[in-house]
Amino acid sequence: MNLSLGKIGEELAQKYLRAKGFEILDTNYTCPLGEMDIIATKGGNLYFTEVKTRSSDKFGSPMEAVDYKKQQKLSRVAAYYLMVEGLDTIANFAVISVKFDPYSKRYRVEFLANAFYERTN
């Protein structure tokens, strides 16, 4: 994936979340277990958010890219974050899909708030 396209997608996702009233706590959070694109809060809920950006559906939709294996990894990163921060709250997992047309420079952002539930096995 083109790194600059991914960066554009993450910036658009952050802009979208802020416009919807989310407070972004961290971006590109990295720990020994992996990385989380965005950690945000809204209405007392904590959202661990994966951003997937595509300029075409040639390799599947952005939402399809968050498969079971990726969900397991994101769950482990979230559990680590909660432990390190000393938080006793439910982890909500969200996916933001950004479809970007490089020719028209138009984009569409889709937000799936409860994309999956914690994977413990």
C-alpha positions as a Python dict, from the first residue, in 0.01 Angstrom:
ca = {
    (1, 'M'): (0, 0, 0),
    (2, 'N'): (116, 348, -79),
    (3, 'L'): (228, 500, 250),
    (4, 'S'): (116, 850, 152),
    (5, 'L'): (-233, 719, 68),
    (6, 'G'): (-250, 557, 411),
    (7, 'K'): (-141, 882, 576),
    (8, 'I'): (-406, 1076, 385),
    (9, 'G'): (-667, 823, 499),
    (10, 'E'): (-565, 851, 863),
    (11, 'E'): (-582, 1231, 850),
    (12, 'L'): (-928, 1217, 690),
    (13, 'A'): (-1040, 966, 953),
    (14, 'Q'): (-922, 1194, 1235),
    (15, 'K'): (-1101, 1491, 1077),
    (16, 'Y'): (-1418, 1282, 1046),
    (17, 'L'): (-1407, 1169, 1410),
    (18, 'R'): (-1350, 1521, 1540),
    (19, 'A'): (-1643, 1648, 1331),
    (20, 'K'): (-1860, 1378, 1490),
    (21, 'G'): (-1766, 1488, 1842),
    (22, 'F'): (-1493, 1235, 1925),
    (23, 'E'): (-1190, 1332, 2127),
    (24, 'I'): (-877, 1172, 1989),
    (25, 'L'): (-653, 1045, 2267),
    (26, 'D'): (-376, 889, 2061),
    (27, 'T'): (-280, 817, 1701),
    (28, 'N'): (-47, 549, 1573),
    (29, 'Y'): (-21, 402, 1922),
    (30, 'T'): (259, 146, 1919),
    (31, 'C'): (335, -121, 2177),
    (32, 'P'): (521, -455, 2175),
    (33, 'L'): (203, -627, 2048),
    (34, 'G'): (137, -402, 1749),
    (35, 'E'): (-13, -71, 1647),
    (36, 'M'): (-351, 103, 1671),
    (37, 'D'): (-433, 377, 1424),
    (38, 'I'): (-661, 588, 1646),
    (39, 'I'): (-773, 572, 2007),
    (40, 'A'): (-1067, 803, 2070),
    (41, 'T'): (-1344, 864, 2318),
    (42, 'K'): (-1702, 983, 2291),
    (43, 'G'): (-1990, 967, 2535),
    (44, 'G'): (-1783, 784, 2794),
    (45, 'N'): (-1693, 509, 2545),
    (46, 'L'): (-1339, 424, 2436),
    (47, 'Y'): (-1291, 336, 2068),
    (48, 'F'): (-992, 151, 1930),
    (49, 'T'): (-1005, 237, 1563),
    (50, 'E'): (-843, 79, 1261),
    (51, 'V'): (-828, 292, 946),
    (52, 'K'): (-823, 128, 605),
    (53, 'T'): (-775, 338, 294),
    (54, 'R'): (-818, 225, -64),
    (55, 'S'): (-817, 392, -403),
    (56, 'S'): (-999, 92, -555),
    (57, 'D'): (-1164, -234, -452),
    (58, 'K'): (-913, -436, -656),
    (59, 'F'): (-787, -610, -341),
    (60, 'G'): (-1120, -601, -156),
    (61, 'S'): (-1300, -332, 33),
    (62, 'P'): (-1133, -152, 323),
    (63, 'M'): (-1375, -314, 569),
    (64, 'E'): (-1286, -663, 442),
    (65, 'A'): (-920, -598, 524),
    (66, 'V'): (-996, -620, 897),
    (67, 'D'): (-1018, -999, 902),
    (68, 'Y'): (-1020, -1234, 1200),
    (69, 'K'): (-640, -1236, 1232),
    (70, 'K'): (-627, -855, 1228),
    (71, 'Q'): (-910, -841, 1485),
    (72, 'Q'): (-711, -1068, 1719),
    (73, 'K'): (-407, -842, 1689),
    (74, 'L'): (-611, -526, 1752),
    (75, 'S'): (-773, -690, 2057),
    (76, 'R'): (-431, -767, 2204),
    (77, 'V'): (-312, -409, 2146),
    (78, 'A'): (-628, -272, 2311),
    (79, 'A'): (-587, -501, 2613),
    (80, 'Y'): (-227, -387, 2649),
    (81, 'Y'): (-331, -20, 2628),
    (82, 'L'): (-600, -67, 2893),
    (83, 'M'): (-353, -245, 3122),
    (84, 'V'): (-77, 14, 3083),
    (85, 'E'): (-318, 305, 3130),
    (86, 'G'): (-487, 135, 3427),
    (87, 'L'): (-830, 164, 3268),
    (88, 'D'): (-1119, -61, 3362),
    (89, 'T'): (-1354, -5, 3071),
    (90, 'I'): (-1499, -188, 2776),
    (91, 'A'): (-1300, -174, 2454),
    (92, 'N'): (-1508, -75, 2154),
    (93, 'F'): (-1357, -165, 1819),
    (94, 'A'): (-1429, 57, 1521),
    (95, 'V'): (-1321, 53, 1159),
    (96, 'I'): (-1303, 358, 938),
    (97, 'S'): (-1304, 293, 567),
    (98, 'V'): (-1168, 568, 344),
    (99, 'K'): (-1221, 531, -28),
    (100, 'F'): (-1013, 786, -211),
    (101, 'D'): (-1029, 867, -582),
    (102, 'P'): (-682, 998, -673),
    (103, 'Y'): (-809, 1152, -998),
    (104, 'S'): (-1094, 1363, -863),
    (105, 'K'): (-937, 1393, -513),
    (106, 'R'): (-1277, 1302, -370),
    (107, 'Y'): (-1317, 1063, -84),
    (108, 'R'): (-1583, 882, 112),
    (109, 'V'): (-1548, 796, 480),
    (110, 'E'): (-1751, 518, 641),
    (111, 'F'): (-1748, 458, 1015),
    (112, 'L'): (-1845, 124, 1166),
    (113, 'A'): (-1863, 183, 1543),
    (114, 'N'): (-1890, -175, 1666),
    (115, 'A'): (-1701, -352, 1391),
    (116, 'F'): (-1622, -656, 1605),
    (117, 'Y'): (-1598, -771, 1964),
    (118, 'E'): (-1286, -858, 2159),
    (119, 'R'): (-1109, -1168, 2035),
    (120, 'T'): (-956, -1356, 2326),
    (121, 'N'): (-857, -1683, 2161),
}
